[in-house]
Amino acid sequence: MQMITLSNPQHQIHMSKLVVGHAGCKDLSFLHSYLDTYLDIGGNCIDTARLYDDGIAERIVGDYMKTKQRDKVVIVTKCAHFDPNFYPIRHRVSEADIRFDIETSLRELGTDYIDVLFLHRDDIRRPVEAIMPVLHQLVTDGKVRILGASNWTAGRIQAANAFAAEHGLTPFSVSQVHHSLALTTAAQSGDLSHVIMDDIEYSWYKDEAFPVMAWSSTGKGFFSKQAAGVPVTRSVQRYYGWLEENFRRVERAKALAAKRNATVGAVVLSYLMSDEAVPTAAAAAFSKQQQFDEALEATRLHLTEEERQFLAGR
């Protein structure tokens, strides 16, 4: 299993490039089956969040982990998501909200520490000077090992880490961003709080060699469904069905898959995990065995940079 390394002055974690999640999976028997298989073949990272599955996702992971060796699994969760039930939106990147969420997460997961904690969203009105000391204290207290920013711009991450360096605080070590072979925008996704990996963002990640955990890594199945001639759902069309370039990328993915004797789904995930310039892990959840099988295939498929550029049409 391919790995990336996340580190800060206190901790170092070797994390699988394929990260498995479970958001929306109602079949717990299937969930446990693919998690068991994933761990048995050398995968080690399970992704969840306070927000997922109406707040019970962490409990599901905690129940599963009761039969596993804790120090062999990298548990990722996310806190401080805004409250969607308020208008205008009530942002939750405050010390009180962060501490409430982390204590709830620890209890639900049945663990003493979180391996990787992401702030699920940013609040650009709140200065990084008010955020980083709170996160540093969580690391100092042993409740969190690695800090991450989810849906933060590169500029905000850079500012946060500059402040952390100046004051001897724990920095962000990884970013979770909307990133796949499929193109979209925050407006098209229907959520302006999403941060999409584009050329400008990518240039910073490349310059810094800053680790990424890509979410929506399969394009919500856009490529596999298009390649198979299966109609995509309205939500997938909203994300990806409006740009002609995405359909051209489907055709290039099909051509490369045929050349490499691979599935389109594996090629799409490998596009991310084969990035040599930016250490990239791909987070994916599965509702069907075929989806999981294609993800495992991707861990064995390495694309050259020439092949990656071909897929992107460059």
C-alpha positions as CSV (number, residue, x, y, z in Angstrom):
1,M,0.0,0.0,0.0
2,Q,1.4,3.4,-1.0
3,M,1.9,5.8,1.9
4,I,2.4,9.5,2.6
5,T,4.0,11.0,5.7
6,L,2.4,13.6,7.9
7,S,4.5,15.3,10.5
8,N,4.9,18.1,13.0
9,P,7.5,18.7,15.7
10,Q,5.7,16.2,18.1
11,H,4.5,13.4,15.8
12,Q,5.0,11.6,12.5
13,I,2.3,9.5,10.9
14,H,2.6,7.2,7.8
15,M,-0.8,7.2,6.3
16,S,-2.1,5.1,3.3
17,K,-2.6,7.0,0.1
18,L,-6.0,5.3,-0.1
19,V,-8.1,6.6,2.8
20,V,-11.4,4.8,3.3
21,G,-14.6,6.4,4.7
22,H,-18.2,5.4,5.2
23,A,-20.4,8.5,4.8
24,G,-23.8,7.3,3.7
25,C,-23.1,3.6,3.9
26,K,-26.2,2.0,5.5
27,D,-25.1,-1.6,5.1
28,L,-22.9,-2.1,8.2
29,S,-22.1,-5.7,7.2
30,F,-20.6,-4.5,3.9
31,L,-18.9,-1.6,5.7
32,H,-17.2,-3.9,8.1
33,S,-16.3,-6.3,5.3
34,Y,-14.5,-3.7,3.2
35,L,-12.8,-2.1,6.2
36,D,-11.5,-5.6,7.3
37,T,-10.2,-6.2,3.8
38,Y,-8.6,-2.8,3.6
39,L,-6.8,-3.2,6.9
40,D,-5.7,-6.8,6.1
41,I,-3.9,-5.7,2.9
42,G,-2.0,-2.9,4.5
43,G,-4.3,0.1,4.5
44,N,-4.4,2.0,7.7
45,C,-6.6,5.2,7.6
46,I,-10.3,5.6,8.3
47,D,-11.9,8.9,7.6
48,T,-15.0,10.2,9.4
49,A,-16.5,13.5,10.7
50,R,-18.8,14.9,13.4
51,L,-21.2,15.9,10.7
52,Y,-21.5,12.6,8.8
53,D,-24.6,10.5,8.9
54,D,-26.5,12.9,11.2
55,G,-23.8,12.7,13.8
56,I,-23.6,9.0,14.3
57,A,-20.7,8.3,11.9
58,E,-18.0,8.5,14.6
59,R,-20.0,6.1,16.8
60,I,-20.0,3.6,13.9
61,V,-16.3,3.8,13.6
62,G,-15.9,3.6,17.3
63,D,-17.9,0.4,17.5
64,Y,-15.9,-1.1,14.6
65,M,-12.6,-0.2,16.3
66,K,-13.5,-2.1,19.5
67,T,-12.2,-5.2,17.8
68,K,-9.1,-3.6,16.3
69,Q,-5.7,-2.7,17.5
70,R,-5.9,1.1,18.0
71,D,-2.3,2.0,17.3
72,K,-2.4,0.2,13.9
73,V,-5.2,2.5,12.6
74,V,-5.0,6.2,11.7
75,I,-8.3,7.7,12.6
76,V,-9.2,11.0,10.9
77,T,-12.1,13.1,12.0
78,K,-13.3,16.7,11.4
79,C,-14.7,19.3,13.7
80,A,-16.0,22.9,13.7
81,H,-18.3,22.6,10.7
82,F,-20.8,25.5,10.4
83,D,-24.3,24.9,11.6
84,P,-26.5,24.6,8.5
85,N,-29.7,25.1,10.5
86,F,-29.0,28.8,11.2
87,Y,-29.4,31.6,8.7
88,P,-27.3,33.5,8.4
89,I,-24.9,30.7,8.8
90,R,-23.4,30.3,12.3
91,H,-19.7,29.6,11.9
92,R,-18.2,27.3,14.5
93,V,-14.5,27.9,14.4
94,S,-14.4,29.2,18.0
95,E,-12.5,27.7,20.9
96,A,-15.8,26.6,22.6
97,D,-17.0,24.9,19.4
98,I,-13.7,23.2,18.7
99,R,-13.4,21.9,22.2
100,F,-17.0,20.7,22.3
101,D,-16.6,18.8,19.1
102,I,-13.3,17.2,20.0
103,E,-14.6,16.0,23.4
104,T,-17.7,14.6,21.6
105,S,-15.5,12.9,19.0
106,L,-13.3,11.3,21.5
107,R,-16.3,9.9,23.4
108,E,-18.1,8.7,20.2
109,L,-14.9,7.1,18.8
110,G,-14.1,5.5,22.1
111,T,-10.5,6.6,21.9
112,D,-8.1,8.9,23.9
113,Y,-6.7,10.6,20.9
114,I,-7.4,11.6,17.3
115,D,-4.6,10.9,14.8
116,V,-5.6,13.6,12.3
117,L,-8.0,16.3,13.2
118,F,-9.3,18.6,10.5
119,L,-11.1,21.9,11.0
120,H,-14.0,21.0,8.6
121,R,-14.5,24.6,7.5
122,D,-12.8,28.0,7.8
123,D,-14.2,31.3,9.1
124,I,-12.2,34.0,7.4
125,R,-13.5,36.6,9.8
126,R,-11.7,34.8,12.7
127,P,-7.9,35.5,12.7
128,V,-5.5,32.6,12.7
129,E,-4.1,34.1,15.9
130,A,-7.3,33.0,17.6
131,I,-7.3,29.5,16.2
132,M,-3.8,28.1,16.2
133,P,-3.2,28.3,20.0
134,V,-6.4,26.4,20.6
135,L,-5.3,23.6,18.2
136,H,-1.8,23.6,19.6
137,Q,-3.2,22.9,23.1
138,L,-5.1,19.9,21.8
139,V,-1.8,18.5,20.6
140,T,0.0,19.4,23.8
141,D,-2.8,17.7,25.8
142,G,-2.4,14.5,23.8
143,K,-5.9,14.6,22.3
144,V,-4.7,15.2,18.7
145,R,-1.5,14.1,16.9
146,I,-1.7,15.9,13.5
147,L,-3.6,19.0,12.6
148,G,-5.3,19.5,9.3
149,A,-7.4,22.2,7.5
150,S,-10.4,21.1,5.4
151,N,-11.7,23.6,2.9
152,W,-9.2,26.2,3.8
153,T,-7.5,28.2,1.0
154,A,-3.8,27.8,0.6
155,G,-3.4,31.5,1.6
156,R,-5.1,30.9,5.0
157,I,-3.1,27.7,5.6
158,Q,0.1,29.6,4.9
159,A,-0.9,32.5,7.2
160,A,-1.8,30.0,10.0
161,N,1.5,28.1,9.7
162,A,3.5,31.3,9.6
163,F,1.9,32.4,12.8
164,A,2.5,28.9,14.3
165,A,6.2,29.0,13.4
166,E,6.7,32.4,14.8
167,H,5.1,31.5,18.2
168,G,6.3,27.9,18.6
169,L,2.9,26.3,17.9
170,T,1.9,23.2,16.1
171,P,1.2,23.9,12.4
172,F,-1.2,22.4,10.0
173,S,0.4,19.3,8.4
174,V,-2.2,18.3,5.8
175,S,-5.1,19.9,3.8
176,Q,-8.3,18.2,2.8
177,V,-9.6,19.9,-0.3
178,H,-12.1,19.1,-3.1
179,H,-9.8,17.5,-5.7
180,S,-10.3,15.1,-8.5
181,L,-9.8,14.7,-12.2
182,A,-13.2,16.2,-12.7
183,L,-13.5,20.0,-12.8
184,T,-16.0,22.1,-10.9
185,T,-16.3,25.3,-8.9
186,A,-17.6,26.0,-5.4
187,A,-20.6,27.8,-6.9
188,Q,-21.4,24.8,-9.1
189,S,-21.2,22.4,-6.2
190,G,-23.9,24.5,-4.4
191,D,-21.6,25.2,-1.4
192,L,-19.5,28.3,-1.4
193,S,-17.6,27.1,1.6
194,H,-16.0,24.4,-0.6
195,V,-12.4,25.0,-1.6
196,I,-11.7,23.5,-5.0
197,M,-8.2,22.5,-6.1
198,D,-7.4,24.7,-9.1
199,D,-4.2,25.8,-10.8
200,I,-3.6,28.6,-8.4
201,E,-4.1,26.5,-5.3
202,Y,-2.1,23.7,-6.8
203,S,0.9,25.9,-7.4
204,W,1.2,26.6,-3.7
205,Y,0.9,22.9,-2.8
206,K,3.5,22.1,-5.3
207,D,5.9,24.8,-4.1
208,E,5.5,23.7,-0.5
209,A,5.2,19.9,-1.2
210,F,2.3,20.2,1.2
211,P,0.3,16.9,1.7
212,V,-3.2,16.7,0.5
213,M,-6.1,14.4,1.3
214,A,-8.5,14.7,-1.7
215,W,-12.2,14.5,-1.0
216,S,-14.7,13.8,-3.8
217,S,-11.7,12.0,-5.3
218,T,-13.8,9.9,-7.7
219,G,-15.9,12.8,-8.9
220,K,-18.9,11.1,-7.2
221,G,-18.5,8.3,-9.7
222,F,-18.9,10.6,-12.7
223,F,-16.2,9.0,-14.8
224,S,-17.1,5.4,-14.1
225,K,-20.8,6.0,-14.8
226,Q,-20.1,8.0,-17.9
227,A,-17.8,5.3,-19.2
228,A,-20.4,2.6,-18.5
229,G,-23.2,4.6,-20.1
230,V,-25.0,4.8,-16.8
231,P,-27.1,8.0,-16.3
232,V,-25.6,10.1,-13.5
233,T,-27.7,11.4,-10.7
234,R,-28.8,15.1,-10.5
235,S,-26.3,15.8,-7.7
236,V,-23.4,14.5,-9.8
237,Q,-24.6,16.5,-12.8
238,R,-24.7,19.6,-10.6
239,Y,-21.1,19.0,-9.7
240,Y,-19.6,17.9,-13.0
241,G,-22.0,17.6,-15.9
242,W,-21.8,21.2,-17.1
243,L,-18.3,21.4,-18.4
244,E,-17.5,19.9,-21.8
245,E,-13.9,19.4,-20.6
246,N,-15.1,16.8,-18.1
247,F,-16.6,14.7,-20.9
248,R,-13.3,15.0,-22.8
249,R,-11.6,13.8,-19.7
250,V,-13.9,10.8,-19.6
251,E,-12.8,9.8,-23.1
252,R,-9.1,10.2,-22.2
253,A,-9.6,8.1,-19.0
254,K,-11.3,5.4,-21.1
255,A,-8.4,5.4,-23.6
256,L,-5.8,5.2,-20.9
257,A,-7.7,2.5,-19.0
258,A,-7.8,0.4,-22.1
259,K,-4.1,0.9,-22.7
260,R,-3.2,0.0,-19.1
261,N,-5.7,-2.8,-18.9
262,A,-7.3,-1.1,-16.0
263,T,-10.7,0.1,-15.0
264,V,-11.7,3.8,-15.5
265,G,-12.4,4.1,-11.7
266,A,-8.8,2.9,-10.9
267,V,-7.3,5.3,-13.4
268,V,-9.2,8.3,-11.9
269,L,-8.0,7.5,-8.4
270,S,-4.5,6.8,-9.5
271,Y,-4.4,10.2,-11.2
272,L,-4.4,11.7,-7.6
273,M,-2.3,9.1,-5.8
274,S,0.4,9.1,-8.5
275,D,1.1,12.8,-8.1
276,E,4.9,13.1,-7.5
277,A,4.9,16.8,-7.0
278,V,2.2,17.0,-4.2
279,P,1.9,14.1,-1.7
280,T,-1.7,13.1,-2.3
281,A,-4.0,10.7,-0.5
282,A,-7.5,10.0,-1.9
283,A,-10.4,9.6,0.4
284,A,-13.3,7.5,-0.9
285,A,-16.4,5.8,0.5
286,F,-18.2,2.8,-1.1
287,S,-21.7,1.6,-1.5
288,K,-20.9,-1.3,-3.9
289,Q,-18.2,-4.0,-4.0
290,Q,-17.1,-2.9,-7.5
291,Q,-16.3,0.6,-6.2
292,F,-14.1,-0.8,-3.5
293,D,-12.4,-3.2,-5.9
294,E,-11.5,-0.4,-8.2
295,A,-10.1,1.6,-5.4
296,L,-7.8,-1.3,-4.4
297,E,-6.8,-1.6,-8.0
298,A,-5.8,2.0,-8.0
299,T,-3.3,1.3,-5.2
300,R,-1.5,-1.0,-7.5
301,L,-1.6,1.2,-10.5
302,H,1.0,4.0,-10.8
303,L,0.6,6.5,-13.6
304,T,3.5,8.3,-15.1
305,E,3.5,12.1,-15.1
306,E,3.0,12.0,-18.9
307,E,-0.1,9.9,-18.4
308,R,-1.4,12.3,-15.7
309,Q,-0.9,15.2,-18.0
310,F,-2.7,13.3,-20.8
311,L,-5.7,12.8,-18.6
312,A,-5.8,16.5,-17.8
313,G,-5.5,17.5,-21.4
314,R,-2.2,19.3,-21.0
